[in-house]
Amino acid sequence: MRSKSGRTGGQDGVGEIGKMMGIVSGYVIRHEQEMVYIAGDTIWCDEVKAALDLKKFTSFI
């Protein structure tokens, strides 16, 4: 089986400062029975919660 990866969202911050910050990318990497979520440089937000709620990760960073 080949490995697969996909992008997830996130947020660098909130309010006016958050709007000035760049785009956040997290990633899901899947290989056989293993699935890892790398949140990236995000704060806790709805996008991170949604990614964790939908997937059965074996590891997350």
C-alpha positions in Angstrom: 0.0 0.0 0.0 1.2 3.5 -0.8 1.3 6.2 1.8 -1.3 9.0 1.5 -1.2 12.5 3.0 -3.7 15.4 3.2 -3.8 18.9 4.4 -5.8 20.1 7.4 -6.5 23.7 8.6 -5.8 25.7 11.7 -5.3 29.2 13.1 -2.1 31.0 14.2 -4.0 33.3 16.5 -7.3 35.2 17.1 -8.6 38.7 16.6 -6.7 41.3 14.6 -3.3 39.7 15.2 -4.7 36.3 13.9 -6.0 38.0 10.7 -2.4 39.3 10.0 -0.8 35.9 10.3 -0.3 33.4 7.5 -2.1 30.3 6.5 -1.8 27.3 8.8 -1.4 23.8 7.5 -1.6 20.6 9.4 -1.2 17.2 7.8 -2.6 13.7 8.0 -0.2 11.0 6.9 -1.6 7.5 6.4 0.4 4.3 5.7 -1.2 0.9 6.0 -2.8 0.8 9.5 -1.0 3.8 10.9 -2.4 7.4 10.7 -0.5 10.4 12.1 -1.9 13.9 12.5 0.6 16.7 12.6 -1.3 19.8 13.7 1.4 22.3 12.6 1.8 25.8 14.1 -1.8 26.2 15.2 -3.7 27.1 18.3 -6.6 25.0 19.5 -9.5 25.9 17.2 -12.6 24.4 15.4 -10.4 23.1 12.5 -8.2 21.1 14.9 -11.1 19.8 16.9 -12.9 18.7 13.7 -9.7 16.9 12.4 -9.4 15.0 15.7 -13.1 14.2 15.9 -13.3 12.6 12.4 -10.2 10.5 12.4 -8.8 7.5 14.3 -5.2 8.5 14.7 -2.5 6.2 16.0 -0.3 9.2 16.8 -0.6 13.0 16.7 1.9 15.8 17.0 
